[in-house]
């Protein structure tokens, strides 16, 4: 019966004007979706009340074998499949939220939704610090056996997905577009790798463009899939903070990496830390301990820095700086500063990030 119900839900979901919320209402008021679709005219009064007369008439006009077969062919042609909330593969954590997606379209390994998932989110324009933190934490989380979940956006999302793939671990991308629409376009290759080695999912039907309101709404899925959400760097208006709000409402564990107090891209995350001080994490072991996993040993470097070296490293910990800025801060001559920067680079304390800019390693 679930197969027939799924086909009925796929059909109803395809009709313009029938939202996920209305799909749920139809199932609650009218009963089995397959019975509703098989006898649309018998449910005219109830469906008209739920959908409105124009949407009901549209559904009635599309309710034929050719249209339904074309829906399945369309998915097959783009290498995609779908499940509904009636399927065993549909994760219980998603069913628990009040506005769960009735249909999920996907490419890849759907069984990953029932693995140990960990969401990593953050700004689309991370600083050098944010990129480093995201890569390090995502790398360690995937090595610890977590499947990284993120939103396929540029910035933190992309870094988190790539860190998992670099560890030959799967990753799950939750999209705010149709399954056949990659946004941003620059992530097409990354999306293809995720589909091949992990999973891409969306609640939006094929050909759905990247509409602004889709992305905040899809964030409820990112948080719901995982028991925990990590924010590595986020500005005050970052969409990732919407994910945190969802996570708090859903009773998830929230972890936030403190950021540079002078950076615009850290203000949102730091602001949340004032409200949720227990959410602060400064190393991967903070998370591993919470999850009763073996912590990782970090050997001390044994490096002892002199006063000027310490000053330079301390300044770079606040954010990357240009060589000329370091000249102004330290008062050193060009040759002397170059020598110290070379020494600190060899020791692994700092790195040149390009165009005479430096940051901590």
Residue frames as qw, qx, qy, qz and C-alpha x, y, z in Angstrom:
[[0.000, 0.884, 0.468, 0.000, 0.00, 0.00, 0.00],
 [0.333, -0.736, 0.072, 0.585, 2.89, 2.39, 0.75],
 [0.385, -0.021, 0.573, 0.723, 3.96, 2.18, -2.91],
 [0.083, 0.656, 0.629, 0.409, 0.53, 3.30, -4.15],
 [0.274, -0.888, -0.279, 0.242, 0.38, 5.98, -1.46],
 [0.446, -0.464, 0.265, 0.718, 3.81, 7.22, -2.48],
 [0.272, 0.271, 0.614, 0.689, 2.72, 7.51, -6.10],
 [0.095, -0.822, -0.537, -0.168, -0.37, 9.39, -5.00],
 [0.389, -0.797, -0.074, 0.456, 1.70, 11.75, -2.85],
 [0.434, -0.161, 0.435, 0.772, 4.11, 12.30, -5.74],
 [0.134, 0.556, 0.620, 0.537, 1.18, 13.26, -7.95],
 [0.239, -0.887, -0.393, 0.024, -0.44, 15.58, -5.40],
 [0.498, -0.612, 0.081, 0.609, 2.93, 17.19, -4.60],
 [0.419, 0.088, 0.494, 0.757, 3.42, 18.00, -8.29],
 [0.062, 0.770, 0.557, 0.306, 0.24, 20.07, -8.52],
 [0.194, 0.309, -0.137, 0.921, 0.91, 23.80, -8.24],
 [0.442, -0.487, -0.014, -0.754, -0.82, 25.13, -5.14],
 [0.895, -0.372, -0.225, -0.100, -0.61, 21.92, -3.11],
 [0.029, 0.745, -0.559, 0.363, 1.98, 22.61, -0.44],
 [0.390, 0.121, -0.869, 0.280, 3.58, 20.16, 1.97],
 [0.223, 0.015, 0.586, -0.779, 1.27, 21.48, 4.69],
 [0.684, 0.169, -0.046, -0.708, -1.81, 20.88, 2.53],
 [0.605, 0.204, -0.758, -0.133, -0.56, 17.37, 1.69],
 [0.129, 0.038, -0.843, 0.521, -0.46, 16.59, 5.38],
 [0.432, 0.133, 0.343, -0.823, -3.96, 18.04, 5.84],
 [0.689, 0.193, -0.439, -0.544, -5.32, 15.95, 2.95],
 [0.484, 0.104, -0.861, 0.118, -3.93, 12.78, 4.55],
 [0.032, 0.041, 0.714, -0.698, -5.39, 13.73, 7.94],
 [0.490, 0.227, 0.216, -0.814, -8.84, 14.71, 6.68],
 [0.730, 0.331, -0.285, -0.526, -9.37, 12.38, 3.72],
 [0.910, -0.184, 0.366, -0.058, -7.36, 9.27, 4.64],
 [0.730, -0.100, 0.512, 0.442, -5.16, 7.13, 2.41],
 [0.082, 0.607, -0.297, -0.732, -3.64, 9.31, -0.38],
 [0.052, -0.058, 0.870, 0.487, -4.05, 6.53, -2.95],
 [0.114, 0.564, 0.813, -0.096, -7.79, 6.35, -2.20],
 [0.077, 0.750, 0.165, -0.636, -8.10, 10.12, -2.49],
 [0.048, 0.465, -0.551, -0.691, -6.38, 10.21, -5.90],
 [0.081, 0.143, 0.945, 0.284, -8.33, 7.19, -7.17],
 [0.049, -0.689, -0.719, -0.072, -11.62, 8.88, -6.24],
 [0.217, -0.008, -0.076, 0.973, -10.92, 12.60, -6.54],
 [0.293, -0.383, -0.387, -0.786, -14.49, 13.42, -7.49],
 [0.611, -0.520, -0.596, -0.021, -15.80, 11.73, -4.33],
 [0.531, -0.451, -0.310, 0.648, -13.59, 14.00, -2.22],
 [0.262, 0.582, 0.260, 0.724, -14.43, 17.18, -4.15],
 [0.348, -0.866, -0.207, -0.294, -16.08, 18.99, -1.25],
 [0.731, -0.615, 0.025, 0.294, -13.32, 18.24, 1.27],
 [0.670, 0.035, 0.231, 0.704, -10.52, 18.91, -1.19],
 [0.152, 0.721, 0.272, 0.619, -12.08, 22.15, -2.36],
 [0.482, -0.864, -0.114, -0.086, -12.28, 23.27, 1.26],
 [0.748, -0.457, 0.166, 0.451, -8.60, 22.44, 1.81],
 [0.569, 0.012, 0.404, 0.716, -7.17, 23.52, -1.55],
 [0.234, 0.552, -0.017, -0.800, -9.62, 25.98, -3.01],
 [0.766, 0.485, 0.350, -0.236, -11.67, 25.34, -6.15],
 [0.482, 0.781, -0.356, -0.177, -8.98, 26.36, -8.74],
 [0.071, -0.541, 0.837, -0.041, -6.34, 24.02, -7.28],
 [0.647, 0.077, 0.717, -0.248, -8.84, 21.17, -6.98],
 [0.727, 0.626, 0.124, -0.254, -9.85, 21.60, -10.63],
 [0.280, 0.748, -0.594, -0.100, -6.17, 21.62, -11.66],
 [0.338, -0.320, 0.874, -0.138, -5.52, 18.40, -9.75],
 [0.723, 0.322, 0.533, -0.298, -8.59, 16.83, -11.33],
 [0.622, 0.734, -0.134, -0.237, -7.45, 17.79, -14.84],
 [0.181, 0.676, -0.714, 0.004, -3.97, 16.33, -14.31],
 [0.608, -0.242, 0.700, -0.286, -5.17, 13.08, -12.76],
 [0.879, 0.401, -0.090, -0.243, -4.36, 10.74, -15.63],
 [0.934, -0.149, 0.202, 0.253, -1.91, 7.92, -16.32],
 [0.639, 0.582, 0.013, 0.503, 0.20, 9.85, -18.86],
 [0.092, -0.866, 0.202, -0.448, 0.85, 12.73, -16.45],
 [0.751, -0.585, 0.285, -0.110, 1.72, 10.40, -13.55],
 [0.927, 0.099, 0.162, 0.324, 4.03, 8.26, -15.67],
 [0.444, 0.739, -0.069, 0.502, 5.79, 11.39, -16.88],
 [0.407, -0.839, 0.246, -0.266, 6.48, 12.43, -13.26],
 [0.866, -0.343, 0.340, 0.129, 8.35, 9.17, -12.65],
 [0.782, 0.435, 0.156, 0.418, 10.13, 9.38, -16.01],
 [0.107, 0.915, -0.127, 0.367, 11.26, 12.92, -15.21],
 [0.589, -0.707, 0.382, -0.083, 12.93, 11.70, -12.02],
 [0.911, -0.006, 0.340, 0.234, 14.48, 8.71, -13.79],
 [0.604, 0.706, 0.068, 0.363, 15.89, 10.93, -16.54],
 [0.022, 0.858, -0.321, 0.401, 17.79, 13.07, -14.00],
 [0.575, 0.173, -0.725, 0.337, 18.96, 10.07, -11.95],
 [0.224, -0.294, 0.477, -0.797, 16.79, 10.94, -8.96],
 [0.391, -0.332, -0.856, -0.063, 14.38, 9.04, -6.72],
 [0.328, -0.481, 0.129, -0.802, 11.95, 9.90, -3.95],
 [0.318, -0.248, -0.874, 0.270, 10.62, 8.65, -0.64],
 [0.364, -0.641, -0.200, -0.645, 7.72, 9.79, 1.52],
 [0.296, -0.478, 0.560, -0.608, 7.16, 9.97, 5.26],
 [0.916, -0.088, 0.080, -0.383, 5.45, 6.56, 4.94],
 [0.793, 0.393, -0.451, 0.116, 8.71, 4.80, 4.00],
 [0.850, -0.447, -0.118, 0.253, 10.99, 2.95, 6.43],
 [0.644, 0.209, -0.025, 0.735, 13.97, 4.89, 5.07],
 [0.079, -0.790, -0.098, -0.600, 12.40, 8.16, 6.17],
 [0.377, 0.154, -0.639, 0.652, 14.25, 9.19, 9.36],
 [0.388, -0.650, -0.640, 0.129, 12.30, 9.29, 12.62],
 [0.331, -0.402, -0.191, 0.832, 14.08, 12.51, 13.64],
 [0.040, -0.062, -0.378, -0.923, 12.46, 14.24, 10.66],
 [0.343, -0.496, -0.729, -0.325, 9.00, 12.87, 11.41],
 [0.401, -0.503, -0.572, 0.508, 9.20, 14.48, 14.85],
 [0.085, -0.186, -0.022, 0.979, 9.14, 18.08, 13.62],
 [0.393, 0.517, 0.538, -0.538, 5.69, 19.68, 13.12],
 [0.542, 0.721, -0.066, -0.428, 6.22, 20.72, 9.49],
 [0.552, -0.280, 0.716, 0.324, 8.12, 17.67, 8.25],
 [0.342, 0.407, -0.513, -0.674, 8.49, 17.28, 4.47],
 [0.855, 0.137, 0.336, -0.370, 5.98, 14.75, 3.14],
 [0.886, 0.432, 0.053, 0.157, 8.15, 13.98, 0.10],
 [0.350, -0.737, 0.429, 0.388, 11.94, 13.92, -0.18],
 [0.791, 0.601, -0.113, 0.019, 13.63, 13.81, -3.58],
 [0.548, -0.683, 0.443, 0.191, 17.16, 12.45, -3.58],
 [0.734, 0.551, -0.395, 0.048, 20.29, 11.34, -5.38],
 [0.141, 0.545, -0.742, 0.364, 22.67, 8.92, -3.70],
 [0.418, -0.079, -0.882, 0.203, 22.49, 6.61, -0.70],
 [0.463, -0.584, -0.177, -0.643, 19.22, 7.23, 1.14],
 [0.801, -0.362, -0.451, 0.156, 20.26, 4.88, 3.97],
 [0.418, 0.220, -0.327, 0.818, 22.64, 7.61, 5.17],
 [0.335, -0.564, -0.065, -0.752, 19.66, 9.42, 6.70],
 [0.833, -0.497, -0.118, -0.215, 19.61, 6.79, 9.42],
 [0.732, 0.147, -0.373, 0.550, 23.32, 6.96, 10.21],
 [0.457, -0.644, -0.281, 0.545, 24.99, 9.07, 12.89],
 [0.357, 0.707, 0.265, 0.550, 24.59, 12.55, 11.42],
 [0.405, -0.574, -0.195, 0.685, 26.22, 15.81, 12.51],
 [0.339, 0.858, 0.310, 0.227, 25.26, 19.17, 10.98],
 [0.487, -0.327, 0.048, 0.808, 27.94, 21.79, 10.28],
 [0.245, 0.840, 0.417, 0.246, 26.78, 25.27, 9.25],
 [0.408, -0.537, -0.033, 0.738, 28.11, 28.80, 8.99],
 [0.182, 0.771, -0.039, -0.608, 28.70, 31.90, 6.91],
 [0.791, 0.553, 0.233, 0.120, 28.92, 31.93, 3.12],
 [0.422, 0.792, -0.238, 0.373, 31.97, 34.21, 3.32],
 [0.806, -0.544, -0.091, 0.217, 34.24, 32.74, 6.02],
 [0.040, -0.906, 0.421, 0.019, 37.48, 34.38, 7.07],
 [0.484, 0.453, -0.740, 0.113, 40.76, 32.48, 6.96],
 [0.225, -0.235, 0.771, -0.548, 40.06, 31.56, 10.58],
 [0.741, 0.140, 0.294, -0.587, 36.55, 30.35, 9.72],
 [0.769, 0.420, -0.424, -0.227, 37.80, 28.24, 6.82],
 [0.279, 0.409, -0.821, 0.285, 40.46, 26.66, 8.98],
 [0.406, -0.121, 0.667, -0.612, 38.08, 25.94, 11.88],
 [0.813, 0.242, 0.055, -0.527, 35.46, 24.46, 9.56],
 [0.684, 0.431, -0.583, -0.078, 37.96, 22.20, 7.81],
 [0.110, 0.358, -0.832, 0.410, 39.56, 21.02, 11.06],
 [0.514, -0.029, 0.594, -0.619, 36.31, 20.27, 12.90],
 [0.825, 0.320, -0.071, -0.460, 34.64, 18.66, 9.87],
 [0.526, 0.464, -0.712, 0.031, 37.72, 16.58, 9.24],
 [0.050, -0.243, 0.844, -0.475, 37.79, 15.33, 12.83],
 [0.655, 0.096, 0.383, -0.644, 34.03, 14.70, 12.96],
 [0.818, 0.362, -0.292, -0.338, 34.11, 12.60, 9.81],
 [0.398, 0.403, -0.799, 0.203, 37.14, 10.67, 11.08],
 [0.280, -0.147, 0.738, -0.596, 35.19, 10.00, 14.27],
 [0.109, 0.232, 0.960, 0.111, 32.48, 8.32, 12.18],
 [0.287, 0.609, 0.421, -0.609, 29.90, 11.10, 11.87],
 [0.397, 0.476, 0.584, 0.525, 28.22, 11.78, 8.53],
 [0.110, -0.300, -0.084, 0.944, 28.47, 15.52, 7.93],
 [0.213, 0.717, 0.651, 0.129, 25.22, 17.29, 6.99],
 [0.132, -0.439, -0.009, 0.888, 25.20, 20.77, 5.47],
 [0.438, 0.684, 0.403, -0.422, 23.43, 22.90, 2.88],
 [0.672, 0.329, 0.447, 0.489, 25.69, 22.89, -0.22],
 [0.110, 0.990, 0.082, -0.032, 26.03, 26.68, -0.04],
 [0.565, 0.577, -0.310, 0.502, 29.33, 28.39, -0.75],
 [0.198, -0.697, 0.418, -0.548, 31.61, 29.02, 2.22],
 [0.404, -0.373, 0.742, -0.384, 31.31, 26.90, 5.37],
 [0.879, 0.166, 0.282, -0.348, 28.87, 24.39, 3.83],
 [0.765, 0.573, -0.294, -0.026, 31.17, 23.61, 0.90],
 [0.109, 0.624, -0.712, 0.303, 34.24, 23.32, 3.13],
 [0.609, -0.236, 0.629, -0.422, 32.42, 20.90, 5.46],
 [0.912, 0.317, 0.111, -0.236, 31.23, 18.70, 2.58],
 [0.613, 0.646, -0.444, 0.096, 34.70, 18.61, 1.00],
 [0.188, -0.575, 0.719, -0.342, 36.39, 17.75, 4.29],
 [0.800, -0.044, 0.509, -0.315, 34.21, 14.65, 4.60],
 [0.858, 0.507, -0.030, -0.082, 34.82, 13.61, 0.99],
 [0.295, 0.740, -0.576, 0.183, 38.57, 14.14, 1.43],
 [0.374, -0.390, 0.773, -0.332, 38.38, 11.59, 4.27],
 [0.321, 0.015, -0.878, -0.355, 36.57, 9.16, 1.96],
 [0.102, 0.328, 0.796, -0.499, 33.49, 9.60, 4.14],
 [0.060, 0.597, 0.662, 0.449, 29.98, 10.28, 2.84],
 [0.012, -0.210, -0.282, 0.936, 28.23, 13.58, 3.40],
 [0.147, 0.640, 0.753, 0.045, 24.60, 14.72, 3.13],
 [0.063, -0.014, 0.120, 0.991, 23.60, 17.93, 1.34],
 [0.149, 0.648, 0.703, -0.253, 20.15, 19.43, 1.99],
 [0.230, 0.147, 0.377, 0.885, 19.19, 21.73, -0.89],
 [0.207, 0.531, 0.403, -0.716, 16.79, 24.64, -1.19],
 [0.387, 0.420, -0.427, -0.701, 16.18, 23.95, -4.89],
 [0.935, 0.186, -0.041, -0.299, 14.87, 21.15, -7.06],
 [0.833, -0.312, 0.409, 0.202, 17.05, 18.03, -7.08],
 [0.727, 0.398, 0.325, 0.456, 18.17, 18.89, -10.63],
 [0.153, 0.911, -0.004, 0.382, 19.11, 22.50, -9.83],
 [0.725, -0.209, -0.276, 0.596, 22.52, 23.14, -8.24],
 [0.004, 0.893, 0.018, 0.450, 22.92, 26.42, -6.40],
 [0.199, 0.801, -0.240, -0.512, 25.37, 28.02, -6.43],
 [0.846, 0.508, -0.117, -0.107, 26.35, 26.85, -9.92],
 [0.190, 0.721, -0.647, 0.163, 30.01, 26.80, -8.88],
 [0.477, -0.334, 0.750, -0.314, 29.20, 23.74, -6.73],
 [0.844, 0.275, -0.194, -0.417, 28.11, 21.52, -9.62],
 [0.573, 0.376, -0.718, 0.126, 31.20, 19.34, -9.40],
 [0.120, -0.235, 0.753, -0.602, 30.90, 19.12, -5.61],
 [0.717, 0.062, 0.245, -0.649, 27.21, 18.19, -5.93],
 [0.806, 0.316, -0.443, -0.234, 28.08, 15.44, -8.40],
 [0.338, 0.333, -0.808, 0.350, 30.66, 14.02, -5.99],
 [0.373, -0.128, 0.607, -0.690, 28.19, 14.12, -3.10],
 [0.816, 0.169, -0.026, -0.552, 25.52, 12.36, -5.18],
 [0.732, 0.347, -0.585, -0.031, 28.03, 9.65, -6.11],
 [0.468, 0.176, -0.734, 0.460, 29.61, 9.17, -2.68],
 [0.046, 0.116, 0.626, -0.770, 26.96, 10.48, -0.30],
 [0.076, 0.613, 0.786, 0.023, 23.44, 11.88, -0.55],
 [0.057, -0.045, -0.072, -0.995, 21.66, 14.99, -1.84],
 [0.015, -0.546, -0.834, 0.080, 18.08, 15.58, -0.67],
 [0.107, -0.033, -0.020, -0.994, 15.43, 18.25, -1.12],
 [0.295, 0.444, 0.740, -0.409, 11.75, 18.71, -0.40],
 [0.342, 0.623, -0.055, -0.702, 11.32, 20.80, -3.55],
 [0.825, 0.379, 0.418, -0.016, 10.12, 19.21, -6.77],
 [0.627, 0.043, 0.402, 0.666, 12.38, 19.11, -9.87],
 [0.298, 0.559, 0.323, 0.703, 13.09, 22.38, -11.71],
 [0.331, -0.894, -0.292, 0.074, 12.38, 24.47, -8.58],
 [0.432, 0.664, -0.191, 0.579, 14.69, 27.53, -8.76],
 [0.504, -0.138, -0.523, 0.674, 16.71, 28.94, -5.82],
 [0.221, -0.781, -0.273, -0.517, 14.07, 31.17, -4.25],
 [0.072, 0.541, -0.493, 0.678, 15.25, 33.16, -1.22],
 [0.629, -0.398, 0.290, -0.601, 12.66, 31.88, 1.25],
 [0.932, 0.055, -0.344, -0.100, 13.48, 28.25, 0.48],
 [0.540, 0.383, -0.593, 0.459, 16.86, 28.37, 2.19],
 [0.254, -0.368, 0.541, -0.712, 15.77, 29.46, 5.68],
 [0.842, -0.097, 0.064, -0.527, 12.93, 26.92, 5.48],
 [0.867, 0.219, -0.447, 0.028, 15.18, 24.02, 4.47],
 [0.140, 0.532, -0.650, 0.525, 17.38, 24.74, 7.51],
 [0.711, -0.312, 0.343, -0.528, 14.81, 23.02, 9.74],
 [0.974, 0.162, -0.143, -0.073, 15.68, 19.80, 7.89],
 [0.493, 0.547, -0.537, 0.411, 19.43, 20.29, 8.38],
 [0.226, -0.455, 0.600, -0.618, 18.95, 20.57, 12.15],
 [0.842, -0.128, 0.181, -0.491, 16.26, 17.88, 12.40],
 [0.869, 0.298, -0.393, -0.031, 18.35, 15.20, 10.70],
 [0.512, 0.338, -0.606, 0.506, 21.15, 15.43, 13.28],
 [0.607, -0.611, -0.459, 0.218, 21.38, 15.15, 17.03],
 [0.445, -0.618, -0.023, 0.648, 23.89, 18.01, 17.01],
 [0.444, 0.838, 0.173, 0.266, 24.60, 21.22, 15.10],
 [0.599, -0.376, 0.038, 0.705, 28.00, 22.93, 14.92],
 [0.280, 0.951, 0.112, 0.071, 28.37, 26.60, 13.93],
 [0.772, -0.048, 0.010, 0.633, 31.95, 27.35, 12.94],
 [0.191, -0.209, 0.018, 0.959, 31.57, 31.04, 11.98],
 [0.083, 0.666, 0.696, 0.255, 28.47, 33.18, 11.43],
 [0.067, 0.209, -0.015, 0.976, 27.68, 36.87, 10.97],
 [0.266, 0.168, 0.521, -0.794, 24.72, 38.58, 12.62],
 [0.657, 0.348, 0.012, -0.669, 22.46, 38.00, 9.60],
 [0.117, 0.300, -0.916, -0.241, 23.77, 34.56, 8.69],
 [0.762, -0.079, -0.336, -0.547, 21.12, 32.01, 7.70],
 [0.557, 0.082, -0.793, 0.231, 23.00, 29.45, 9.78],
 [0.096, -0.093, 0.590, -0.796, 21.66, 31.16, 12.90],
 [0.716, -0.026, -0.114, -0.688, 18.17, 30.20, 11.71],
 [0.741, 0.082, -0.666, -0.019, 19.42, 26.61, 11.80],
 [0.219, 0.127, -0.713, 0.654, 20.53, 27.18, 15.40],
 [0.457, -0.077, 0.248, -0.851, 17.09, 28.49, 16.33],
 [0.823, 0.029, -0.382, -0.419, 15.49, 25.41, 14.79],
 [0.587, 0.161, -0.744, 0.277, 18.00, 23.20, 16.60],
 [0.072, -0.142, 0.599, -0.785, 17.18, 24.79, 19.95],
 [0.663, -0.014, 0.048, -0.747, 13.43, 24.37, 19.33],
 [0.849, 0.129, -0.456, -0.233, 14.01, 20.74, 18.32],
 [0.775, -0.579, 0.237, -0.096, 16.05, 20.00, 21.43],
 [0.859, 0.375, -0.178, 0.299, 19.31, 19.37, 19.58],
 [0.648, -0.506, 0.030, 0.568, 22.84, 19.81, 20.91],
 [0.375, 0.909, 0.032, 0.180, 24.29, 23.12, 19.71],
 [0.712, -0.347, 0.092, 0.603, 28.02, 23.75, 19.50],
 [0.298, 0.946, 0.058, 0.114, 29.50, 27.12, 18.56],
 [0.729, 0.015, -0.062, 0.682, 33.15, 27.93, 17.91],
 [0.152, -0.872, -0.146, 0.442, 33.98, 31.39, 19.33],
 [0.633, 0.572, 0.215, 0.475, 35.20, 33.80, 16.69],
 [0.402, 0.090, -0.069, 0.908, 37.31, 36.90, 16.35],
 [0.047, -0.710, -0.533, 0.457, 35.50, 39.68, 18.24],
 [0.008, -0.558, 0.194, 0.807, 36.67, 42.18, 15.61],
 [0.043, -0.007, 0.814, 0.579, 35.25, 40.21, 12.69],
 [0.558, 0.082, -0.043, -0.825, 31.80, 40.91, 11.21],
 [0.680, 0.091, -0.650, -0.325, 31.59, 37.24, 10.24],
 [0.388, -0.034, -0.839, 0.379, 31.85, 36.15, 13.88],
 [0.226, -0.191, 0.295, -0.908, 29.35, 38.50, 15.48],
 [0.741, -0.169, -0.271, -0.590, 26.31, 36.30, 15.05],
 [0.787, -0.056, -0.600, 0.134, 27.93, 33.19, 16.49],
 [0.304, 0.128, -0.546, 0.770, 29.52, 35.14, 19.35],
 [0.418, -0.264, 0.071, -0.866, 26.16, 36.73, 20.14],
 [0.834, -0.194, -0.405, -0.321, 24.60, 33.29, 20.51],
 [0.616, 0.070, -0.640, 0.454, 27.39, 32.29, 22.88],
 [0.117, -0.269, 0.385, -0.875, 26.20, 34.97, 25.29],
 [0.732, -0.171, -0.019, -0.659, 22.82, 33.20, 25.42],
 [0.990, -0.058, -0.085, -0.092, 24.10, 29.62, 25.32],
 [0.090, -0.809, 0.578, -0.066, 27.44, 29.65, 27.08],
 [0.730, -0.228, 0.643, -0.044, 27.45, 25.86, 27.35],
 [0.815, 0.551, 0.175, -0.045, 27.56, 25.68, 23.56],
 [0.117, 0.877, -0.449, -0.124, 31.17, 26.87, 23.31],
 [0.957, -0.013, 0.181, 0.225, 33.70, 24.48, 21.76],
 [0.002, 0.890, -0.396, -0.226, 37.38, 25.21, 21.25],
 [0.043, 0.435, -0.872, -0.222, 38.57, 21.78, 20.10],
 [0.630, 0.007, -0.636, -0.445, 37.16, 18.55, 18.71],
 [0.322, -0.040, -0.878, 0.351, 37.52, 16.78, 22.05],
 [0.298, 0.061, 0.382, -0.873, 34.79, 19.00, 23.49],
 [0.713, 0.143, -0.233, -0.645, 32.36, 17.34, 21.07],
 [0.599, 0.164, -0.783, -0.039, 33.79, 13.83, 21.26],
 [0.066, 0.048, -0.790, 0.608, 33.54, 13.80, 25.05],
 [0.511, 0.101, 0.226, -0.823, 29.89, 14.86, 24.88],
 [0.805, 0.224, -0.299, -0.462, 29.21, 11.93, 22.56],
 [0.810, -0.372, 0.445, -0.084, 31.12, 9.38, 24.67],
 [0.849, 0.498, -0.096, 0.149, 33.71, 8.92, 21.96],
 [0.786, -0.255, 0.008, 0.563, 37.43, 8.45, 22.33],
 [0.023, 0.967, -0.050, -0.247, 39.18, 11.81, 22.45],
 [0.768, 0.526, -0.088, 0.355, 42.10, 12.64, 20.23],
 [0.641, -0.558, 0.005, 0.526, 45.53, 13.27, 21.71],
 [0.390, 0.889, -0.014, 0.242, 47.15, 16.48, 20.62],
 [0.779, -0.138, -0.149, 0.593, 50.87, 16.52, 21.17],
 [0.175, -0.921, -0.008, 0.348, 52.44, 19.71, 22.48],
 [0.657, 0.720, -0.090, 0.204, 54.71, 21.33, 19.94],
 [0.760, -0.375, -0.048, 0.529, 57.38, 22.25, 22.46],
 [0.408, 0.546, 0.140, 0.718, 57.87, 25.53, 20.61],
 [0.347, -0.685, -0.318, 0.555, 58.87, 28.47, 22.79],
 [0.357, 0.744, 0.267, 0.498, 58.38, 31.90, 21.24],
 [0.363, -0.108, -0.250, 0.891, 60.18, 35.10, 22.15],
 [0.103, 0.558, 0.415, -0.711, 58.35, 38.35, 22.90],
 [0.257, 0.425, -0.328, -0.804, 58.24, 39.64, 19.31],
 [0.212, -0.018, -0.909, -0.357, 57.20, 36.25, 17.90],
 [0.026, -0.432, -0.830, 0.350, 54.46, 36.01, 20.52],
 [0.184, 0.522, 0.144, -0.821, 53.22, 39.49, 19.61],
 [0.279, 0.267, -0.605, -0.696, 53.00, 38.58, 15.93],
 [0.198, -0.179, -0.956, -0.119, 51.19, 35.28, 16.55],
 [0.033, 0.480, 0.656, -0.582, 48.79, 36.98, 18.97],
 [0.255, 0.466, -0.087, -0.843, 47.93, 39.63, 16.40],
 [0.311, 0.154, -0.762, -0.547, 47.42, 37.05, 13.67],
 [0.042, -0.276, -0.939, 0.200, 45.09, 35.07, 15.94],
 [0.236, 0.519, 0.359, -0.739, 42.75, 38.08, 15.73],
 [0.669, 0.673, 0.268, -0.164, 42.65, 37.69, 11.96],
 [0.758, 0.221, 0.244, 0.562, 44.91, 37.64, 8.91],
 [0.092, -0.911, 0.021, 0.401, 47.09, 40.69, 8.33],
 [0.665, 0.710, -0.072, 0.219, 49.16, 42.14, 5.54],
 [0.740, 0.025, -0.192, 0.645, 52.94, 42.43, 5.84],
 [0.135, 0.507, -0.041, 0.851, 52.62, 46.23, 5.97],
 [0.599, -0.661, -0.147, -0.428, 50.16, 45.99, 8.88],
 [0.884, -0.335, -0.187, 0.268, 52.65, 43.86, 10.79],
 [0.500, 0.316, -0.125, 0.797, 55.35, 46.44, 10.11],
 [0.216, -0.626, -0.018, -0.750, 53.11, 49.09, 11.70],
 [0.793, -0.542, -0.178, -0.214, 52.24, 46.87, 14.67],
 [0.888, -0.245, -0.108, 0.374, 55.75, 45.67, 15.48],
 [0.067, -0.965, 0.200, 0.156, 57.84, 48.67, 14.40],
 [0.743, -0.255, 0.490, 0.379, 60.38, 46.24, 12.92],
 [0.135, 0.576, -0.511, -0.624, 62.46, 46.84, 9.81],
 [0.810, 0.327, -0.204, -0.443, 61.36, 44.95, 6.68],
 [0.521, 0.408, -0.747, 0.062, 64.34, 42.59, 6.72],
 [0.109, -0.209, 0.813, -0.533, 63.92, 41.71, 10.43],
 [0.677, 0.128, 0.335, -0.643, 60.17, 41.12, 10.13],
 [0.755, 0.382, -0.423, -0.323, 60.70, 38.95, 7.04],
 [0.302, 0.355, -0.851, 0.241, 63.19, 36.83, 8.99],
 [0.333, -0.059, 0.712, -0.616, 60.77, 36.34, 11.94],
 [0.756, 0.262, 0.070, -0.596, 57.84, 35.51, 9.64],
 [0.640, 0.397, -0.642, -0.144, 59.96, 32.94, 7.82],
 [0.086, 0.251, -0.870, 0.415, 60.98, 31.38, 11.14],
 [0.514, 0.076, 0.530, -0.670, 57.38, 31.24, 12.41],
 [0.768, 0.341, -0.237, -0.487, 56.27, 29.68, 9.11],
 [0.482, 0.354, -0.799, 0.061, 58.92, 26.97, 9.36],
 [0.097, -0.112, 0.818, -0.556, 57.83, 26.27, 12.95],
 [0.186, -0.386, -0.860, -0.277, 54.25, 25.83, 11.71],
 [0.065, -0.449, -0.540, 0.708, 52.93, 28.70, 13.81],
 [0.347, 0.652, 0.096, -0.667, 51.76, 30.87, 10.90],
 [0.585, 0.253, 0.652, 0.411, 51.24, 30.62, 7.16],
 [0.065, 0.313, -0.251, -0.914, 51.28, 32.99, 4.20],
 [0.497, 0.468, 0.685, -0.256, 47.80, 33.06, 2.68],
 [0.502, 0.507, 0.494, 0.497, 48.73, 34.92, -0.48],
 [0.166, 0.809, 0.176, 0.535, 49.51, 38.48, -1.63],
 [0.271, 0.370, -0.473, 0.752, 51.71, 39.12, 1.44],
 [0.632, -0.492, 0.045, -0.597, 48.93, 38.26, 3.91],
 [0.294, 0.208, -0.883, 0.301, 49.62, 36.04, 6.93],
 [0.720, -0.430, -0.059, -0.541, 47.46, 34.09, 9.37],
 [0.475, -0.432, 0.731, -0.232, 47.92, 31.55, 12.15],
 [0.321, 0.206, -0.873, -0.304, 48.32, 27.96, 10.95]]
